């Protein structure tokens, strides 16, 4: 893989992760504030329990996702500048990204799903997590497999 391509992909992937994390936290705050204005009814109380469970997971995992996204962005910039440290940041980001997803999936399954007002069949959740895992972990896995092939041409100082 050419360094410029690896740098660009890391920049875009990191930007998407950081923006998604920020938007998720913002959306959660807006939803929580909106729910607080609803009348006390059984259905609203169930949704409040669900949002509380969702908050407990997202307020832990989304800031971490933002940090991982920023690490990818740093990796991309360093790779594009021809610095080998960029590859190291990319490897760390990829490993953290995969660990993040596994922890997130387990937390959603154990904390959020039991609080959801409508019960899901476990196979539906498993299918959704497999598809999400492929989307989220495809680039980090590819990066870990091929990072030694990134062609960094170190620029010599003038």
N, C-alpha and C positions, 0 to 999 in steps of 0.2 A: 504494500500500500504506500502510495506517495505521502510524504509528510504533509503537504498542503491539503490533500483530501482528508487525512486523519484529523488534521487541525480543524478543518471546516465542519466535519461531522461532529467532532467533540463540542465545538462552539454551538452548533444548532441543537444538539441533544441536551447540552447543559442549559441552554436558554429555554428550551421547552420544559425541562424538569423544574427549573426555578420559577418560571411563569405559572406552570400548573400548580405548584405548591402554594404560591402566593394567592392565586385565584381561588384555590380550594379553601384556604383559611378565610379569605374575604367572604366567599359565599356562605361558609359556615357561620360566620359572625352575623351576616345579614339575616340568614334563616333563623338563627337563635333569637335575634332581636325581634323579628317579626312574630315568632311564636309567643314571645312574652306578652304581646298585645292581644292575643286571642282569649276568648272567654274560657272559663274552667269547665270543660266538658270531657267526658271519658275519651273520646277520640283524640282530642288535643293533648290530653295528659299522656296518652300512649306515644304520640309524636314527640312530646317533650322528653320522654324516657329514651326514645330512639336518638334524638339529637344529643342528649347527654352522653350516650354511649359513643356516638359518632365523634363528638368533641374529644372524648377521652383518648380516642385513637388518633384522630387527625392532628390534634394539638401536639402530639408527640412525633408523629411520622412526617408531617408536612414540613416542619422546619428542617428536619434532617434531609428531606428531599431537596429543599432549597440549597442547603450546604453542599450536597452532592452535585447539584446542578452548577453551583459556582466553582466547584473543583474541576468539573468538566470544562467549563469556560476557561479557567486558568490553564488547564492542560492544553486546550486548543490554541490559545494565544502563544504559549511557550513552544508548542510543536511548530506552529507557523513561523516563529522566529528562529527555528533551527536549534532549539535547546533540548538536550536529552532529558532534562528534568521534566519536561512536558509529558514524556512517555511514562515516567514514574507516577506523576499525578493522575494520568489516565488509568493506569493499572489500579491505583488505590481507589479511584472513583468507581471503576468497574466492579471491584470486589465489594465495596460498600453498597453499590447499587443493587447487587444481587442479594446481599445480606438484608438490605432494607426491604426488598420485595418479599422475601420469605417471612420476615417479622411482621410486615404489614398484612400479608395474607392470613397468617395465624391470628393476629389481633382482630381482624375483621370477622373471621370465623368464630372466634371465642367470645368477643365482646359485642360487636355490632349486630351480627345476625340474630342472636337470641333476643335482642331488644327490638328488632324490626317488627312492626305490627302484623305483617303478613308472613307466614312461614314459607320458606323456600325449600324445595327438594334438594338434598345435599349434592346430587349430580349436577343440578343447575349451577350451584355455587362453584363446584369443582370445574365445570366447563368454563365458567366465566374467569376463574383464576388462572386456568391454563392459557386461555386466550390473552388475558392481561399480562401474564408472566412472559409469554412469547414476545409481546409488544415491548414491554418494559426491559426485559433482559436480553433481547436479541443483540443489540449493539454492544452492551458490556461483554457478553460472551464472545462475540466476534473479536472484540478488542483484545480480550485476554488470550485468545487463540493466536492472533496475528500480530501482537505488539512488537515482537522481535523482528518482524519483516518491515516495519516502518522505516523508510529510507530518510534519515535525518542527515542532511548535508550541513555540517557545522560551519558556520561562517567564521572566517578568520578575521580578527580585528585588524583594522588598517594601521 
